[in-house]
Amino acid sequence: MNLQAKSTIRELRFWRIVIGLGIASVLIFAAMYAIQPLLPILTKQFNVSVSTASLAMSVNTIGLIFGLVILGFYSDRMGRSVFVKISVLVTALLFIPMFMTNSFTIILVLRFIQGFAMAGVLAAALAYINEEINERVVSVATALYISFNGTGGMLGRFVTGYLAERWSWELSLQLLTVIGVAVFIFLLVVLPKSIHFEPSVESIKKDMEGFGIHLKNPALLIVFGLGIVLQLSFTGMWTFLPFHLTDSPFSMTLDEVSYIYFAYAFGIIGAPLAGSIASKVGMTPIRFIGVILLAVGCLLTIPTTLPLIIIGYCVICLGFFSAHSLTAASVSKEATHHKGSASSLYLVSYYIGMAAGSTLVTPLWQFAGWTGLAMFSAVVPVVYVLLIRLRRRVLSKAQ
């Protein structure tokens, strides 16, 4: 066991870890969401339906879910930084065959593989932070890392949407490839090796048993379900925004639509702010306020008034990231042991919600239009949280 002290905020190593992992996550989340604003273009170029085009997001998420479980196991045994570096490089290089192919089926296959590769960063990053950063400032490092996550999602959507309209969608993926290789080189120089990593000696079967224990915990199942519901609403609203605004009566171009992705800034600010307030007044009421803000934001987008839609998306991001960050934080509170596997299961549920929001709500969009999608996205998380509260009251009275 290494006796060297863990890094504090005053040490250069702390910032090398946080900035290295943060930049890696920017690339990963940019790559994850880069395809989302391109969906209207892909439907026309490859002559596929909206539901088929949206699979480019869903299969990526499914690959990510498999990767989180499998690479998470190997990360516990082989180390953290190596998975982060390889994940970034493979994610970037997989864009090359995507912009060279004439087959949308091949793009779907590549997006699945890319999702699996992306999981290398997500499966290792939080564990890496907890192992290498001093306990007193680990929350600071985690908050900074999550802020980088949101920045990546925002920039990925904006850059690809802007470049696709001004030049071509292929150019946007080429740029991401170049940036990804540059990030890989940056990580080779900046990201330090693990000092406090201790390889797991338990069998993978034992780890799987830990997953099974969490799936029998009602409190954790409720948290996982909330992760699914929050992401379902959030992703559904973003997935179909380009279709909504490029159609009449707005008839906007993709580069114009891409500016709305800067609404993510409210989420980047909202997550640490919600955490700070929750530490003083409690997690549950602030999380509920986040859910209400998400619902209100969805409803604000229903009128065909562009300023209201922009305000609505700012409120959506503020509410979603506040609720999501507090829900993720509650996992370690509800899990009495195997906290790492509990966090992995929350990430899996979170991305299941993303896959559902990308594809499963497509029939709703096709038959009920934007109004139906926005109302559904507003109602589902609120109803879910109210049912949780009702359940707690019933159990409280029974006791």
BELSULLIN-V764446 format. One line per field, one symbol per residue. ss: DSSP state (A for helix, B for strand, O for the rest). phi: phi as a letter, one per 20 degrees, with the letter a starting at -180 (. if undefined). psi: psi as a letter, one per 30 degrees, with the letter a starting at -180 (. if undefined). Layout:
# BELSULLIN-V764446
ss: ???
phi: ???
psi: ???
This chain:
# BELSULLIN-V764446
ss: OOOOOOBOOOOAAAAAAAAAAAAAAAAAAAAAAOOAAAAAAAAAAOOOOAAAAAAAAAAAAAAAAAAAAAAAAAAAAAOOAAAAAAAAAAAAAAAAAAAAOOOAAAAAAAAAAAAAAAAAAAAAAAAAAAAABOOOOAAAAAAAAAAAAAAAAAAAAAAAAAAAAAOOAAAAAAAAAAAAAAAAAAAAAAOOOOOOOOOOOOOAAAAAAAAAAAOOOAAAAAAAAAAAAAAAAAAAAAAOAAAAAAOOOOOOOAAAAAAAAAAAAAAAAAAAAAAAAAAAAOAAAAAAAAAAAAAAAAAAOOOOOAAAAAAAAAAAAAAAAAAAAAAAAAAAAAOOOOAAAAAAAAAAAAAAAAAAAAAAOAAAAAAAAAAAAAAAAAAAAAAAAAAAAAAAAAAAAAO
phi: .feffffdfeeffgfffffffffffgffffffegfgfegffffefdlcffffffffeffffffffgfgffffffffddodffffffgfffgfffffffededdffffffffffffffgfgfffdfffgfffddggfcfffffffffffgfffffffffffffffffcbfffffffffffffffgfgfgeeffffddfcgfdfffffffffgffffdegffffffffgffffgfffgfffeggffeeefeeleefffffffffgggffffffffffffffddofffffffffffgffgfffeffecggffffgfffgfffffffffffffffffeeeblfffffffffffgeffffffecfeggfffedmfgffffffffgfffffffffffffffffff
psi: kkfkklklffkeeeeeeeeeeeeeeeeeeeeefefeffeeeeeeeghlleeeefffeeeeeeeeeeeeeefeeeefffleeeeeeeeeeeeefffefefflgkfeeeeeeeeeeeeeefeeeffeeeeeeefkkefgeeeeeeeeeeeeeeeeeeeeeeeeeeeeedlfeeeeeeeeeeeeeeeeeeeeejllkegkjkkflleeeeeeeeeeefgjeeeeeeeeeeeeeeeeeeeeeegeeeefflkgehlleeeefffffffeeeeeeeeeeeeeefefkeeeeeeeeeeeeeeeeeffekhjeeeeeeeeeeeeeeeeeeeeeeeffefefkflheeeeeeeeeeeefeeeeefeefgeeeeeffaeeeeeeefeeeeeeeeeeeeeeeeeeeee.
